[in-house]
Amino acid sequence: MSSAHVIPSAVVDNVHRSADIGALLGTVRPTETKPYVVIKYAQTLDGRIATSSGDSRWISGEEERRVSHALRASCDAVVVGVGTVLHDDPQLTVRMVPGASPIRVVLDSTLRIPDSALVLADDAATTIVTTDRSSAGRRDDLRRRGISIVVVPAGPSGVELDVALNVLRHQGIRSALVEGGASVITSFLSRNLADRLVIGVAPRVFGSGTNAVKDLGVEEVSQSLRIERRAVHLAGEDVLIAGDVAR
């Protein structure tokens, strides 16, 4: 008789042998005041998105990264903080799968983004959300390059996210994929602005480095964020866990 354990189906709602982009994305439900917000990142088994030296390429495998590109192609906008631009200099376009690139949105309260940034170097649409703490001259310089500049109030840790999302929604953005970094992810979660999480877990352990999520002020288990309507997908050696943020 086999001693293998059978995992009850109630443990997760769905287990997929390959990534189903529609199931990962969930049901897109924008409101009148904000887009449907999906947070997507890749981490190690111990929850790190970078080593202690800042290296993060590549934590996940090619198949998992292909899923990220497919999710981009399925959303109207992809959102990162300027820290991600400064450290990783991503293109934030769709290249690994067929599909159109979303509008790239960079959260940058003081316009630290360099002129050499890849998100400014091609014809794909880019919007920078900044505050009145940024230089008016710098804003004009970027506008002359064809970059859309949105000025919102400053929040406690950068741009005021509620206002930024409201502006994006009124510009026709129905869905936004938030890809990082850790401070941006934490801000969205702490402000209860995320609708869904998609987390790629790679078979690696760093033991130290950058956590995907910073302090959310959780002191008791009952205060923690819960994920519901969960699904698990396999992407090469990586596991993708997706679910709606419980309200």
Contacts in CASP RR format, 6 or more apart in sequence:
PFRMAT RR
TARGET T0000
AUTHOR 0000-0000-0000
METHOD contacts of the structure
MODEL  1
MSSAHVIPSAVVDNVHRSADIGALLGTVRPTETKPYVVIKYAQTLDGRIA
TSSGDSRWISGEEERRVSHALRASCDAVVVGVGTVLHDDPQLTVRMVPGA
SPIRVVLDSTLRIPDSALVLADDAATTIVTTDRSSAGRRDDLRRRGISIV
VVPAGPSGVELDVALNVLRHQGIRSALVEGGASVITSFLSRNLADRLVIG
VAPRVFGSGTNAVKDLGVEEVSQSLRIERRAVHLAGEDVLIAGDVAR
12 230 0 8 1.000
12 231 0 8 1.000
12 232 0 8 1.000
13 229 0 8 1.000
13 230 0 8 1.000
13 231 0 8 1.000
14 23 0 8 1.000
14 230 0 8 1.000
14 231 0 8 1.000
14 232 0 8 1.000
15 231 0 8 1.000
15 232 0 8 1.000
15 233 0 8 1.000
16 23 0 8 1.000
16 231 0 8 1.000
16 232 0 8 1.000
16 233 0 8 1.000
16 234 0 8 1.000
17 234 0 8 1.000
18 233 0 8 1.000
18 234 0 8 1.000
18 235 0 8 1.000
19 63 0 8 1.000
19 67 0 8 1.000
19 70 0 8 1.000
19 233 0 8 1.000
19 234 0 8 1.000
19 235 0 8 1.000
19 240 0 8 1.000
20 231 0 8 1.000
20 233 0 8 1.000
21 67 0 8 1.000
21 70 0 8 1.000
21 71 0 8 1.000
21 74 0 8 1.000
22 74 0 8 1.000
23 231 0 8 1.000
23 233 0 8 1.000
23 242 0 8 1.000
24 67 0 8 1.000
24 71 0 8 1.000
24 198 0 8 1.000
24 231 0 8 1.000
24 233 0 8 1.000
24 240 0 8 1.000
24 242 0 8 1.000
25 38 0 8 1.000
25 71 0 8 1.000
25 74 0 8 1.000
25 75 0 8 1.000
25 175 0 8 1.000
25 196 0 8 1.000
25 198 0 8 1.000
26 196 0 8 1.000
26 242 0 8 1.000
26 243 0 8 1.000
26 244 0 8 1.000
28 36 0 8 1.000
28 174 0 8 1.000
28 175 0 8 1.000
29 36 0 8 1.000
29 195 0 8 1.000
30 36 0 8 1.000
30 169 0 8 1.000
30 174 0 8 1.000
30 175 0 8 1.000
31 169 0 8 1.000
32 169 0 8 1.000
33 162 0 8 1.000
33 165 0 8 1.000
33 166 0 8 1.000
33 169 0 8 1.000
34 162 0 8 1.000
34 165 0 8 1.000
34 166 0 8 1.000
34 168 0 8 1.000
34 169 0 8 1.000
34 193 0 8 1.000
35 76 0 8 1.000
35 77 0 8 1.000
35 165 0 8 1.000
35 168 0 8 1.000
35 169 0 8 1.000
35 173 0 8 1.000
35 174 0 8 1.000
35 175 0 8 1.000
35 176 0 8 1.000
36 174 0 8 1.000
36 175 0 8 1.000
36 176 0 8 1.000
36 195 0 8 1.000
36 196 0 8 1.000
37 165 0 8 1.000
37 175 0 8 1.000
37 176 0 8 1.000
37 178 0 8 1.000
37 188 0 8 1.000
37 193 0 8 1.000
37 194 0 8 1.000
37 195 0 8 1.000
37 196 0 8 1.000
38 71 0 8 1.000
38 75 0 8 1.000
38 175 0 8 1.000
38 176 0 8 1.000
38 177 0 8 1.000
38 178 0 8 1.000
38 194 0 8 1.000
38 195 0 8 1.000
38 196 0 8 1.000
38 197 0 8 1.000
38 198 0 8 1.000
39 178 0 8 1.000
39 180 0 8 1.000
39 185 0 8 1.000
39 188 0 8 1.000
39 189 0 8 1.000
39 194 0 8 1.000
39 196 0 8 1.000
39 197 0 8 1.000
39 198 0 8 1.000
40 68 0 8 1.000
40 71 0 8 1.000
40 177 0 8 1.000
40 178 0 8 1.000
40 179 0 8 1.000
40 197 0 8 1.000
40 198 0 8 1.000
40 199 0 8 1.000
41 49 0 8 1.000
41 179 0 8 1.000
41 180 0 8 1.000
41 181 0 8 1.000
41 185 0 8 1.000
41 199 0 8 1.000
41 200 0 8 1.000
41 212 0 8 1.000
42 49 0 8 1.000
42 59 0 8 1.000
42 60 0 8 1.000
42 64 0 8 1.000
42 65 0 8 1.000
42 68 0 8 1.000
42 199 0 8 1.000
42 200 0 8 1.000
42 201 0 8 1.000
42 202 0 8 1.000
42 238 0 8 1.000
43 49 0 8 1.000
43 59 0 8 1.000
43 199 0 8 1.000
43 200 0 8 1.000
43 201 0 8 1.000
43 202 0 8 1.000
43 212 0 8 1.000
44 59 0 8 1.000
44 201 0 8 1.000
44 202 0 8 1.000
44 204 0 8 1.000
44 205 0 8 1.000
44 206 0 8 1.000
45 201 0 8 1.000
45 202 0 8 1.000
45 203 0 8 1.000
45 204 0 8 1.000
45 205 0 8 1.000
46 205 0 8 1.000
46 206 0 8 1.000
46 207 0 8 1.000
47 211 0 8 1.000
47 212 0 8 1.000
48 59 0 8 1.000
48 206 0 8 1.000
48 207 0 8 1.000
48 208 0 8 1.000
48 209 0 8 1.000
48 210 0 8 1.000
48 211 0 8 1.000
48 212 0 8 1.000
49 56 0 8 1.000
49 59 0 8 1.000
49 181 0 8 1.000
49 182 0 8 1.000
49 210 0 8 1.000
49 211 0 8 1.000
49 212 0 8 1.000
50 56 0 8 1.000
50 59 0 8 1.000
50 209 0 8 1.000
50 210 0 8 1.000
51 206 0 8 1.000
51 208 0 8 1.000
51 209 0 8 1.000
51 210 0 8 1.000
52 206 0 8 1.000
52 208 0 8 1.000
52 209 0 8 1.000
54 87 0 8 1.000
54 209 0 8 1.000
54 210 0 8 1.000
56 88 0 8 1.000
56 210 0 8 1.000
57 88 0 8 1.000
58 65 0 8 1.000
59 202 0 8 1.000
59 204 0 8 1.000
60 200 0 8 1.000
60 202 0 8 1.000
60 235 0 8 1.000
60 238 0 8 1.000
61 202 0 8 1.000
61 235 0 8 1.000
61 236 0 8 1.000
61 237 0 8 1.000
61 238 0 8 1.000
62 96 0 8 1.000
63 235 0 8 1.000
63 236 0 8 1.000
63 237 0 8 1.000
63 238 0 8 1.000
64 200 0 8 1.000
64 202 0 8 1.000
64 235 0 8 1.000
64 236 0 8 1.000
64 238 0 8 1.000
64 240 0 8 1.000
65 96 0 8 1.000
66 96 0 8 1.000
66 97 0 8 1.000
66 235 0 8 1.000
67 233 0 8 1.000
67 235 0 8 1.000
67 240 0 8 1.000
68 179 0 8 1.000
69 94 0 8 1.000
69 95 0 8 1.000
69 96 0 8 1.000
69 97 0 8 1.000
70 94 0 8 1.000
70 96 0 8 1.000
70 97 0 8 1.000
71 177 0 8 1.000
71 198 0 8 1.000
72 78 0 8 1.000
72 92 0 8 1.000
72 93 0 8 1.000
72 94 0 8 1.000
72 101 0 8 1.000
72 102 0 8 1.000
72 177 0 8 1.000
73 94 0 8 1.000
73 97 0 8 1.000
73 98 0 8 1.000
73 99 0 8 1.000
73 100 0 8 1.000
73 101 0 8 1.000
73 102 0 8 1.000
74 175 0 8 1.000
75 102 0 8 1.000
75 175 0 8 1.000
75 176 0 8 1.000
75 177 0 8 1.000
76 102 0 8 1.000
76 103 0 8 1.000
76 172 0 8 1.000
76 173 0 8 1.000
76 174 0 8 1.000
76 175 0 8 1.000
76 176 0 8 1.000
77 102 0 8 1.000
77 103 0 8 1.000
77 104 0 8 1.000
77 105 0 8 1.000
77 127 0 8 1.000
77 168 0 8 1.000
77 173 0 8 1.000
77 175 0 8 1.000
77 176 0 8 1.000
77 177 0 8 1.000
78 92 0 8 1.000
78 102 0 8 1.000
78 103 0 8 1.000
78 104 0 8 1.000
78 105 0 8 1.000
78 176 0 8 1.000
78 177 0 8 1.000
78 178 0 8 1.000
78 179 0 8 1.000
79 105 0 8 1.000
79 106 0 8 1.000
79 107 0 8 1.000
79 176 0 8 1.000
79 177 0 8 1.000
79 178 0 8 1.000
79 179 0 8 1.000
79 180 0 8 1.000
79 184 0 8 1.000
80 90 0 8 1.000
80 92 0 8 1.000
80 104 0 8 1.000
80 105 0 8 1.000
80 106 0 8 1.000
80 107 0 8 1.000
80 178 0 8 1.000
80 179 0 8 1.000
80 180 0 8 1.000
80 181 0 8 1.000
80 184 0 8 1.000
81 106 0 8 1.000
81 107 0 8 1.000
81 108 0 8 1.000
81 180 0 8 1.000
81 181 0 8 1.000
81 183 0 8 1.000
81 184 0 8 1.000
82 106 0 8 1.000
82 107 0 8 1.000
82 108 0 8 1.000
82 109 0 8 1.000
82 112 0 8 1.000
82 113 0 8 1.000
83 112 0 8 1.000
83 181 0 8 1.000
83 183 0 8 1.000
84 90 0 8 1.000
84 179 0 8 1.000
84 180 0 8 1.000
84 181 0 8 1.000
84 184 0 8 1.000
85 106 0 8 1.000
85 108 0 8 1.000
85 113 0 8 1.000
85 114 0 8 1.000
85 117 0 8 1.000
85 119 0 8 1.000
86 112 0 8 1.000
86 113 0 8 1.000
86 114 0 8 1.000
89 117 0 8 1.000
89 118 0 8 1.000
90 118 0 8 1.000
90 119 0 8 1.000
90 179 0 8 1.000
91 118 0 8 1.000
91 119 0 8 1.000
91 122 0 8 1.000
91 124 0 8 1.000
92 101 0 8 1.000
92 102 0 8 1.000
92 104 0 8 1.000
92 118 0 8 1.000
92 119 0 8 1.000
92 124 0 8 1.000
92 179 0 8 1.000
93 101 0 8 1.000
93 104 0 8 1.000
93 122 0 8 1.000
93 124 0 8 1.000
94 100 0 8 1.000
94 101 0 8 1.000
94 102 0 8 1.000
101 124 0 8 1.000
101 125 0 8 1.000
102 177 0 8 1.000
103 125 0 8 1.000
103 126 0 8 1.000
103 127 0 8 1.000
103 173 0 8 1.000
104 119 0 8 1.000
104 124 0 8 1.000
104 125 0 8 1.000
104 126 0 8 1.000
104 127 0 8 1.000
105 126 0 8 1.000
105 127 0 8 1.000
105 128 0 8 1.000
105 129 0 8 1.000
105 168 0 8 1.000
105 176 0 8 1.000
106 113 0 8 1.000
106 119 0 8 1.000
106 126 0 8 1.000
106 127 0 8 1.000
106 128 0 8 1.000
106 129 0 8 1.000
107 129 0 8 1.000
107 158 0 8 1.000
107 159 0 8 1.000
107 161 0 8 1.000
107 164 0 8 1.000
107 184 0 8 1.000
108 128 0 8 1.000
108 129 0 8 1.000
108 130 0 8 1.000
108 134 0 8 1.000
108 159 0 8 1.000
109 130 0 8 1.000
109 131 0 8 1.000
109 133 0 8 1.000
109 134 0 8 1.000
109 154 0 8 1.000
109 155 0 8 1.000
109 158 0 8 1.000
109 159 0 8 1.000
110 130 0 8 1.000
110 131 0 8 1.000
110 133 0 8 1.000
110 134 0 8 1.000
111 128 0 8 1.000
111 130 0 8 1.000
111 134 0 8 1.000
111 135 0 8 1.000
111 138 0 8 1.000
111 139 0 8 1.000
111 142 0 8 1.000
113 119 0 8 1.000
113 120 0 8 1.000
113 128 0 8 1.000
113 142 0 8 1.000
119 126 0 8 1.000
120 126 0 8 1.000
120 142 0 8 1.000
120 145 0 8 1.000
120 147 0 8 1.000
125 148 0 8 1.000
126 147 0 8 1.000
126 148 0 8 1.000
127 147 0 8 1.000
127 148 0 8 1.000
127 149 0 8 1.000
127 150 0 8 1.000
127 168 0 8 1.000
128 142 0 8 1.000
128 147 0 8 1.000
128 148 0 8 1.000
128 149 0 8 1.000
128 150 0 8 1.000
129 150 0 8 1.000
129 152 0 8 1.000
129 159 0 8 1.000
129 164 0 8 1.000
129 167 0 8 1.000
130 139 0 8 1.000
130 149 0 8 1.000
130 150 0 8 1.000
130 151 0 8 1.000
130 152 0 8 1.000
130 159 0 8 1.000
131 151 0 8 1.000
131 152 0 8 1.000
131 153 0 8 1.000
131 154 0 8 1.000
131 155 0 8 1.000
131 158 0 8 1.000
131 159 0 8 1.000
131 160 0 8 1.000
132 151 0 8 1.000
132 153 0 8 1.000
132 154 0 8 1.000
133 154 0 8 1.000
134 151 0 8 1.000
139 149 0 8 1.000
139 151 0 8 1.000
142 149 0 8 1.000
143 149 0 8 1.000
150 164 0 8 1.000
150 167 0 8 1.000
150 168 0 8 1.000
152 159 0 8 1.000
152 160 0 8 1.000
152 163 0 8 1.000
152 164 0 8 1.000
152 167 0 8 1.000
153 159 0 8 1.000
153 160 0 8 1.000
153 163 0 8 1.000
154 160 0 8 1.000
155 161 0 8 1.000
157 183 0 8 1.000
157 187 0 8 1.000
161 187 0 8 1.000
161 188 0 8 1.000
161 191 0 8 1.000
161 193 0 8 1.000
162 191 0 8 1.000
162 193 0 8 1.000
165 176 0 8 1.000
165 193 0 8 1.000
168 176 0 8 1.000
178 184 0 8 1.000
178 185 0 8 1.000
178 188 0 8 1.000
178 194 0 8 1.000
182 210 0 8 1.000
182 211 0 8 1.000
182 212 0 8 1.000
182 213 0 8 1.000
182 214 0 8 1.000
183 214 0 8 1.000
185 212 0 8 1.000
185 213 0 8 1.000
186 213 0 8 1.000
186 214 0 8 1.000
186 215 0 8 1.000
186 216 0 8 1.000
187 193 0 8 1.000
188 194 0 8 1.000
189 213 0 8 1.000
189 216 0 8 1.000
189 225 0 8 1.000
189 245 0 8 1.000
190 216 0 8 1.000
190 217 0 8 1.000
192 245 0 8 1.000
192 247 0 8 1.000
194 245 0 8 1.000
195 244 0 8 1.000
195 245 0 8 1.000
196 242 0 8 1.000
196 243 0 8 1.000
196 244 0 8 1.000
196 245 0 8 1.000
197 227 0 8 1.000
197 241 0 8 1.000
197 242 0 8 1.000
197 243 0 8 1.000
197 245 0 8 1.000
198 240 0 8 1.000
198 241 0 8 1.000
198 242 0 8 1.000
198 243 0 8 1.000
199 212 0 8 1.000
199 240 0 8 1.000
199 241 0 8 1.000
199 242 0 8 1.000
200 235 0 8 1.000
200 238 0 8 1.000
200 239 0 8 1.000
200 240 0 8 1.000
200 241 0 8 1.000
201 238 0 8 1.000
201 239 0 8 1.000
201 240 0 8 1.000
201 241 0 8 1.000
202 237 0 8 1.000
202 238 0 8 1.000
203 237 0 8 1.000
203 238 0 8 1.000
216 224 0 8 1.000
216 225 0 8 1.000
217 223 0 8 1.000
218 224 0 8 1.000
218 225 0 8 1.000
225 245 0 8 1.000
225 246 0 8 1.000
226 245 0 8 1.000
226 246 0 8 1.000
227 241 0 8 1.000
227 243 0 8 1.000
227 244 0 8 1.000
227 245 0 8 1.000
227 246 0 8 1.000
228 243 0 8 1.000
228 244 0 8 1.000
228 246 0 8 1.000
229 243 0 8 1.000
229 244 0 8 1.000
230 241 0 8 1.000
230 242 0 8 1.000
230 243 0 8 1.000
231 241 0 8 1.000
231 242 0 8 1.000
231 243 0 8 1.000
232 239 0 8 1.000
232 240 0 8 1.000
232 241 0 8 1.000
232 242 0 8 1.000
233 239 0 8 1.000
233 240 0 8 1.000
233 241 0 8 1.000
233 242 0 8 1.000
234 240 0 8 1.000
END
